Amino acid sequence: VNVSQIETNPAWIHMGSPENYSIVDEKDNIVNNNITNIITYSLNIPYVGNESHSESKSGVGTVTRWAPSADLGSVLNTELNTTAEFGDYNSGGYNQYMSIKTYKISGQFNGNENLNFFADYLDNGKIYKNIKLDYCQIPVIYGNYTGIRGPFDAWDTFRNIKDRNISTKIVNKKFALILASLNEQDDAIEQKNVGDINVSIYDMLSSKRISNIVYFDTDTTPIAYKNFTVEQASKNARVGFLICSDYNATTKNHILFNYSHCSGAVHNCSYADNQNPTFKLCFSSDNFAIRPDKFIITNIPKEKIKAGKEFNLTIKALDYKGNSTKNYNETLHLKDKTSPYLDYFDTNNSKGCITGILNGKNLQFKNGVANITLNYSEVGDLNITIKEINGSEFAKVDANDTSWNNREITPAEVNLTFIPDHFNIFANYYNFNHSQFTYISNDLNMSSILDINITAQNEQNKTTKNYNSKCYAKDSDLNISYGSVP
């Protein structure tokens, strides 16, 4: 409040978290300060009076305060319209007096915007009557913050200030977090009283907000439990706090203000604004992942598949509501064990049946859906599983604070049967003893020989080795026909 004391020494009454009021000089050095608890409100006002009699030691300075509540206004007016004691100050042949008097008023105020202050004061020899005083807010200073951190933080509801981790979450599944106002030392809870703070979840890779907005009322509590729902996947998410502050890059201090003191663009948390409050986005100390709930496999062929022949499968990463997961755009891996991994094996390995080679293309997820094309080199019963590998999972960022069971996207599997694409038949006909003639007799000892080789092959004309008596070969009928002999 721009109140002039005697000899035009400027002073401001700083009205902060609304219980804290102080008088400071033009350089913001506190002249008189009375900090009270959350339900007691202090007001320090300079009183200025004129008396023509030097022996007089008292005068009347009036400060009134109006509040929307009739009962509260009555209390305030009764306590503030009083006679104040003044100290002597001689100027221009008569005495001027000034004193500072503190009033403590118990009660609950809804906010400074509903309260008006009026004062009589002296400025450069002139007395001003019933002047409405504009208030300004005591800045709340919090220090030693660099980078993306600010004076607010968040963590899981089952954790505490000494364990500020946020575990892996699932897309479209509501979860609760603790939001906390922290002290300057960053080691305890402390109420800020700078109004509502907008809080959301942000994807750090795209710098976009990905959740609903919640409001953290710093005037009523230093800690709050808030629910969030995120509709897309994120490998690297943080809780974002939109604050209004003046940041000093040298001292690493944030001076916090109510949103009404800021306008315009939103800057990063450590943006140095040259003593002009600006909106800044500061983030939680821990980052976390928001993953799909599970995989499923659809579009499964109804018939047996021929070895080496292309076939299609659809693999989906579903969120908690059963929808394809937005922003899940991973690439399936077949050769190296990297998440998401398409694992496969012959279910009769114990019988000596080998696992062939599974090849694929179009292995890219797009918003949780991958329409892939595969071919398998062998015959047999093949298990195909879509799963994650510990160490390369989507939620790897939470490896230090979330169990594998909670980080892992639930796998899915399917069993497919593969048969030979075709048989290759190669035959040789020999006369008896590879001679020039064949003698046909009843004992067939001198008969000709027909040597036939049958090979089960895949579409690429490669032998399917699992087509044998121990694995998947079946008894077959062979029909041989011949034409007339000339």
TAWO-V918478 format. One record per backbone hydrogen bond with DSSP energy under -0.5 kcal/mol. CO is the residue of the C=O (numbers start at 1). NH is the residue of the N-H. Records with the same first field share a line. If there is no record, write none. Layout:
CO->NH / NH
//
This chain:
1->3
3->5 / 11
5->8
6->9
8->10
9->5
11->3
12->14 / 24
13->15 / 136
14->16 / 22
16->18
17->19 / 20
19->21 / 42
20->16
21->34
22->14 / 24
23->31 / 32
24->12
25->28
29->25
32->23
34->21 / 36
37->40
39->107
41->105
43->45 / 103
45->101
47->99
49->97
51->95
52->54
53->56
57->86
59->61 / 84
61->63
62->120
64->118
66->116
69->73
70->74
71->75
72->76
73->77
74->78
75->79
76->80
77->81
80->63 / 82
84->59
87->98
89->96
91->94
94->91
95->51
96->89
97->49
98->87
99->47
101->45
103->43 / 105
104->106
105->41
107->109
111->114
112->115
114->68
116->66
117->133
118->64
119->131
120->48
121->128
123->126
126->123
128->121
130->132
131->119
133->117
136->15
139->141
140->256
142->254
146->149
148->283
151->182
152->150
153->180
155->178
156->159
160->163
163->165
165->156
169->291
170->173
171->320
172->174
175->228
176->157
177->179 / 226
178->155
179->224
180->153
181->190
183->186
188->183
195->218
197->216
198->242
199->214
200->240
201->210 / 211
202->204 / 238
203->207 / 208
208->203
210->231
214->199 / 216
215->217
216->197 / 218
217->220 / 221
218->193
222->181
224->179 / 226
226->177
228->175
229->212
230->172
231->326
234->290
236->204 / 205
237->288
238->202
239->284
240->200 / 242
241->243 / 282
242->198
243->245 / 280
244->257
245->247 / 278
246->255
247->249 / 273
248->252 / 253
251->144
252->145
253->248
254->142 / 256
255->246
256->140
257->244
258->261
259->262
265->279
267->281
268->271
271->273
273->276
275->277
278->245
279->267
280->243 / 282
281->269
282->241
283->150
288->237
289->169
290->234
291->171
293->410
294->318
296->316
298->314
305->419
306->309
307->459
311->374
313->372
314->298
315->370
316->296 / 318
317->325
318->293 / 294
319->322
323->319
325->328
326->233
327->329
328->368
330->365
333->342
336->338
340->333
341->343 / 387
343->385
345->383
346->349
348->351 / 353
349->352
354->356
356->358
357->359 / 377
359->375
361->373
363->332
366->369
368->317
369->366
370->315 / 372
372->313
373->361
374->311
375->359
376->308
380->382 / 418
381->347
382->384 / 416
383->345
384->414
385->343 / 387
386->412
387->341
389->392
393->396
395->398
396->399
398->401 / 402
403->406 / 407
404->408
410->295
412->386
414->384
416->382
417->305
418->380
419->307
422->457
423->425
424->455
426->453
428->451
430->449
431->434
432->435
438->440
439->441
441->444
444->447
446->439
449->430 / 451
450->452
451->428
453->426
455->424
456->464
457->421 / 422
458->461
462->458
463->465
464->467
466->468 / 472
468->471 / 473
477->479
478->480
//
